[in-house]
Amino acid sequence: MRKYYTGSILFTLFCLALGAWVGWEYSDGNIVGTLAILWIVLVLGVLEVSLSFDNAVVNATVLKDMDEKWRRRFLTWGIAIAVFGMRIIFPVAIVAIAASLGPIEAVRLAATQPDLYEQYINDAHVGIAGFGGAFLAMVGLKFFFDSDKEVHWIAVIESHLSKLSSVTAAEVAVLLGALWAISSTLPVEDANTFLIAGIAGLLTFIGVQAIGELLEGEEDVVTGQVVRSGAASFLYLEVLDASFSFDGVIGAFALSNNIFIIALGLGIGAMFVRSMTIMLVDKGTLSEYRYLEHGAFWAIMALAAIMLLSANEAVHIPETITGLIGAVLIGTAFWWSVRHNRRNPEPAEADPVKPTGAHGDSTDTLGPTESKPI
């Protein structure tokens, strides 16, 4: 455990030291005010980790196929992009565009007029919800709309979604239908913004997938599989992380409207998520707990739905509830995986004949069927 989290702990101490300095400056040397700001930084870090555990699991599914060089880059370049890019530059860029300001003026606004800065961020929520929700929805739908998917957790749903993947662009049709349905509940101006942002999120997902196809490596002579290049996987992970961070950045303003405090708190969380990702890969957790990945993608679908629905002001789901939904889904998937391992202690090829359901599939799923290779 130490080798995975030492860097994150040191980074946390560094961020807390910066947080103490920021708190001391903003509170005019008041110790109580400084401690209050440090507390907010810690809470934001914990909140980010709780909201992003599903992100770590999905990251691990991509990272396990990357070589050591690109894993290191994910932890170095990736954390710089996550902390400085998404937690500082992204919110500043939103305000700069919304207020027609230059980047320097936007930073000055964030530092001197945090209330006005927060208002600009909140005004951009419809577009952020549309883009981030659409991208995450496509990530989840792509996992379930897969004809080659052989293991199903909630089989009564997943098996049918897998069959529907034979319909060309079925997942795209599902997303576009959802975008249209939600936009119909919004005022005209917000509806247009939401649809444009949602389509932009869809096109971004398609673009990242296309780049991945173009950058695919050579076929592995041992496995016979074409391995995606590290650069393509790195790009996919960064866009995925950006989509996950949208909700966290917006939600952080409920605790503080100081962009520097938010960046420090969410940066701590982002670093721990990356350490968690590397640990999951090195320990082979995803292969050991067969339904854990499914739980993470169901959590992504839940987060995507919440983000898309939040474009309507009448729908407000607190970030704590969002994190709890993800934790319950992943926790249930983990428990179900442990249950499966206890019932199947030997590798599948060495197992005796097991009891089967009506379709000749294993009954150890959250549903009537589980597909297995013939």
C-alpha positions in Angstrom: 0.0 0.0 0.0 2.8 2.4 0.9 4.3 2.4 -2.6 1.0 3.3 -4.2 -0.1 6.1 -1.8 3.2 7.7 -0.6 3.2 10.1 -3.5 -0.5 11.0 -2.8 0.2 11.6 0.9 3.2 13.8 0.1 1.1 15.7 -2.4 -1.7 16.1 0.2 0.7 17.6 2.7 2.0 20.0 0.1 -1.6 21.1 -0.8 -2.5 21.5 2.9 0.6 23.7 3.3 -0.6 25.8 0.4 -4.1 25.8 1.8 -2.8 27.1 5.1 -1.0 29.9 3.3 -4.1 30.8 1.3 -6.3 30.6 4.4 -3.9 32.8 6.4 -3.9 35.4 3.6 -7.7 35.4 3.0 -8.5 35.5 6.8 -5.9 38.2 7.5 -3.9 36.0 9.8 -6.9 34.6 11.7 -6.1 31.0 12.9 -9.7 29.9 13.1 -10.3 31.1 9.6 -7.2 29.3 8.4 -8.3 26.1 10.0 -11.8 26.4 8.5 -10.2 26.7 5.0 -8.0 23.7 5.7 -11.1 21.7 6.7 -12.8 22.7 3.4 -9.7 21.5 1.4 -9.8 18.1 3.2 -13.6 17.7 2.7 -13.2 18.5 -1.0 -10.5 15.9 -1.3 -12.6 13.2 0.4 -15.6 14.2 -1.8 -13.6 13.9 -4.9 -12.4 10.4 -4.0 -15.9 9.3 -3.1 -17.3 10.6 -6.4 -14.5 9.2 -8.5 -14.0 5.6 -7.4 -15.9 4.5 -10.4 -13.5 6.6 -12.4 -10.6 4.7 -10.9 -12.1 1.4 -11.9 -12.8 2.4 -15.5 -9.3 4.0 -15.7 -7.9 0.7 -14.6 -9.6 -1.2 -17.4 -7.8 1.0 -19.9 -4.5 1.3 -18.0 -4.0 -2.4 -17.7 -3.3 -2.6 -21.4 -0.8 0.2 -21.3 3.0 -0.3 -20.9 4.9 1.0 -17.9 6.1 4.1 -19.7 2.6 5.3 -20.4 1.4 4.4 -16.9 4.2 6.7 -15.5 3.1 9.5 -17.9 -0.5 9.0 -16.7 0.7 9.7 -13.1 2.9 12.6 -14.1 1.5 14.4 -17.1 -1.9 13.2 -16.3 -2.0 14.6 -12.8 -0.8 17.9 -14.1 -3.6 18.0 -16.6 -6.1 16.9 -14.0 -5.1 19.4 -11.3 -4.1 22.4 -13.3 -6.0 21.8 -16.5 -9.4 20.7 -15.2 -9.4 22.3 -11.7 -7.9 25.7 -12.5 -7.7 26.4 -16.3 -11.1 24.9 -17.2 -13.1 26.9 -14.7 -11.2 30.1 -15.6 -11.7 29.4 -19.4 -15.5 29.1 -18.8 -15.6 32.4 -17.1 -13.3 34.0 -19.7 -15.7 32.9 -22.5 -18.9 33.6 -20.7 -17.8 37.1 -19.6 -15.8 37.9 -22.7 -12.7 38.4 -20.6 -9.0 37.7 -21.2 -7.4 34.9 -19.2 -5.6 37.3 -16.9 -8.8 39.3 -16.2 -10.6 36.0 -15.5 -8.0 34.9 -13.0 -8.2 38.3 -11.4 -12.0 38.0 -11.2 -11.7 34.6 -9.5 -9.2 36.0 -6.9 -11.0 39.3 -6.2 -14.7 38.7 -6.9 -15.4 35.1 -6.1 -19.2 35.6 -5.8 -19.4 36.9 -9.4 -17.0 34.2 -10.5 -19.3 31.6 -9.0 -22.3 33.1 -10.8 -20.6 32.7 -14.2 -19.8 29.1 -13.4 -23.4 28.3 -12.4 -24.7 30.1 -15.5 -22.6 27.7 -17.6 -24.0 24.6 -15.9 -26.5 23.7 -18.7 -23.7 23.4 -21.3 -21.4 21.5 -18.9 -24.2 19.1 -17.9 -24.9 18.4 -21.6 -21.3 17.8 -22.7 -20.1 15.9 -19.6 -23.3 13.8 -19.3 -23.3 12.9 -23.0 -19.7 11.8 -23.0 -20.1 9.7 -19.9 -23.3 8.2 -21.2 -21.5 7.1 -24.3 -18.7 5.5 -22.2 -21.3 3.5 -20.3 -23.4 2.6 -23.3 -20.4 1.5 -25.3 -19.6 -1.0 -22.5 -23.1 -2.5 -22.4 -23.9 -2.4 -26.1 -21.2 -5.0 -26.9 -22.0 -8.2 -28.8 -18.7 -9.7 -27.6 -19.6 -9.2 -23.9 -19.7 -12.6 -22.4 -20.2 -11.9 -18.7 -23.3 -10.1 -17.4 -23.9 -9.0 -13.9 -27.5 -7.6 -14.0 -28.2 -10.2 -16.7 -31.9 -9.4 -17.2 -30.8 -6.0 -18.6 -27.2 -6.5 -19.8 -27.9 -9.5 -21.9 -30.6 -7.7 -23.9 -28.4 -4.6 -24.3 -25.7 -6.8 -25.7 -28.1 -8.3 -28.2 -29.2 -4.8 -29.3 -25.6 -3.9 -30.2 -26.2 -5.7 -33.5 -28.3 -2.7 -34.5 -25.9 -0.1 -36.0 -25.3 2.9 -33.8 -28.0 1.8 -31.3 -26.2 3.5 -28.4 -26.0 6.8 -30.3 -29.7 6.6 -30.9 -30.4 6.0 -27.2 -28.3 9.0 -26.3 -29.8 11.3 -28.9 -33.3 10.3 -27.7 -32.4 11.1 -24.1 -30.9 14.5 -25.1 -34.1 15.4 -27.1 -36.4 14.3 -24.2 -34.5 16.3 -21.6 -34.2 19.4 -23.9 -38.0 19.4 -24.3 -38.3 20.2 -20.6 -36.0 23.2 -20.8 -36.6 26.8 -21.9 -35.8 27.4 -25.5 -32.5 29.1 -25.0 -31.3 26.5 -22.5 -32.6 23.7 -24.7 -30.5 24.8 -27.6 -27.4 25.1 -25.4 -28.0 21.7 -23.9 -28.5 20.0 -27.3 -25.4 21.6 -28.8 -23.3 20.7 -25.8 -24.7 17.2 -25.7 -23.9 16.6 -29.4 -20.4 18.1 -28.9 -19.9 15.5 -26.1 -21.1 12.7 -28.4 -18.8 13.9 -31.2 -15.9 14.2 -28.8 -16.4 10.6 -27.8 -16.5 9.5 -31.4 -13.4 11.6 -32.2 -11.5 10.0 -29.3 -12.5 6.5 -30.4 -11.5 7.3 -34.0 -8.1 8.6 -32.9 -7.7 5.4 -30.9 -8.4 3.3 -34.0 -5.9 5.3 -36.0 -3.2 4.9 -33.4 -3.7 1.2 -32.8 -0.5 -0.8 -32.4 0.5 -4.0 -34.1 -1.2 -7.3 -33.5 0.1 -9.2 -30.5 1.4 -12.5 -31.9 0.6 -14.3 -28.6 -2.9 -13.1 -28.0 -3.9 -12.3 -31.5 -5.4 -9.0 -30.3 -4.6 -5.5 -31.7 -3.3 -3.4 -28.8 -4.3 0.2 -28.7 -1.2 2.5 -28.5 -0.4 4.2 -25.2 -0.9 7.6 -26.7 -4.5 6.8 -27.7 -5.3 5.3 -24.3 -3.8 8.3 -22.6 -5.9 10.7 -24.6 -9.1 8.7 -23.8 -8.3 8.6 -20.1 -7.7 12.4 -20.0 -11.0 13.2 -21.7 -12.8 10.7 -19.4 -11.2 12.3 -16.4 -12.3 15.7 -17.6 -15.9 14.5 -18.0 -15.8 13.1 -14.4 -14.4 16.3 -13.0 -17.2 18.6 -14.4 -19.6 17.5 -11.7 -17.0 17.8 -9.0 -15.9 21.3 -10.0 -19.5 22.5 -10.1 -20.4 20.8 -6.8 -17.3 22.2 -5.0 -18.8 25.7 -5.2 -21.3 24.5 -2.6 -18.4 24.5 -0.1 -16.3 27.4 -1.4 -16.3 29.9 -4.2 -12.5 30.4 -4.0 -11.0 28.8 -7.1 -7.6 28.2 -5.4 -9.2 26.3 -2.4 -11.3 24.2 -4.8 -8.2 23.4 -6.9 -6.3 22.3 -3.9 -9.1 20.1 -2.5 -10.0 18.5 -5.8 -6.3 18.1 -6.7 -5.8 15.9 -3.6 -8.7 13.7 -4.6 -7.5 13.5 -8.2 -4.1 12.3 -7.0 -5.6 9.6 -4.8 -7.8 8.4 -7.6 -4.7 7.9 -9.8 -2.9 6.0 -7.1 -6.0 3.9 -6.6 -6.1 3.2 -10.4 -2.4 2.0 -10.4 -3.1 -0.3 -7.4 -6.1 -1.8 -9.1 -4.0 -2.6 -12.2 -1.0 -4.0 -10.4 -3.0 -6.2 -8.0 -5.2 -7.5 -10.8 -8.3 -6.6 -8.9 -10.5 -6.3 -12.0 -9.8 -9.9 -13.0 -10.1 -11.2 -9.5 -13.5 -9.6 -8.9 -15.4 -10.2 -12.1 -18.4 -7.9 -11.6 -16.5 -4.9 -10.2 -16.1 -3.4 -13.7 -19.8 -3.8 -14.3 -20.6 -2.0 -11.1 -18.3 0.9 -12.1 -20.0 1.2 -15.5 -23.5 1.2 -13.9 -22.2 4.0 -11.6 -21.1 5.9 -14.7 -24.5 5.5 -16.3 -26.1 6.8 -13.0 -23.7 9.8 -13.0 -24.4 10.5 -16.6 -28.1 10.4 -16.1 -27.8 12.7 -13.0 -25.7 15.2 -15.0 -28.0 15.3 -17.9 -31.1 15.7 -15.8 -29.5 18.4 -13.7 -29.7 20.7 -16.7 -33.2 21.3 -15.5 -33.2 23.6 -12.5 -36.1 21.6 -11.0 -33.8 18.6 -10.7 -31.2 18.9 -8.0 -29.5 15.8 -6.6 -26.8 16.6 -3.9 -23.3 15.4 -4.7 -23.4 13.3 -1.5 -26.3 11.3 -3.0 -24.5 11.0 -6.3 -21.4 9.6 -4.6 -23.6 7.3 -2.5 -25.3 5.8 -5.5 -21.9 5.0 -7.1 -20.6 3.6 -3.9 -23.6 1.3 -3.5 -23.4 0.0 -7.1 -19.7 -0.7 -6.9 -20.0 -2.1 -3.4 -22.8 -4.4 -4.5 -20.8 -5.5 -7.5 -17.8 -6.2 -5.3 -19.9 -8.3 -2.9 -21.4 -10.2 -5.8 -17.9 -10.9 -7.1 -16.8 -12.3 -3.7 -20.0 -14.4 -3.7 -19.2 -15.8 -7.1 -15.6 -16.6 -6.2 -16.7 -18.5 -3.1 -19.1 -20.6 -5.2 -16.5 -21.1 -8.0 -13.2 -21.6 -6.3 -11.6 -23.3 -9.3 -10.9 -21.8 -12.8 -13.8 -22.0 -15.1 -12.2 -24.6 -17.4 -11.6 -26.9 -14.4 -15.0 -26.5 -12.9 -17.4 -29.4 -12.7 -20.8 -29.0 -14.4 -22.7 -26.3 -12.5 -26.5 -25.8 -12.1 -27.8 -23.8 -15.0 -30.7 -21.5 -15.7 -33.4 -21.9 -18.3 -30.9 -20.9 -21.1 -28.1 -23.1 -20.0 -26.2 -20.2 -18.3 -24.7 -19.8 -14.9 -27.3 -18.7 -12.3 -24.8 -16.6 -10.3 -25.9 -13.2 -11.6 -28.3 -10.4 -10.8 -30.8 -11.8 -13.3 -31.8 -15.0 -15.1 -28.9 -15.3 -17.4 -25.2 -15.0 -17.7 -23.6 -15.4 -21.2 -20.7 -17.7 -21.4 -18.5 -18.7 -24.4 -19.7 -21.9 -26.0 
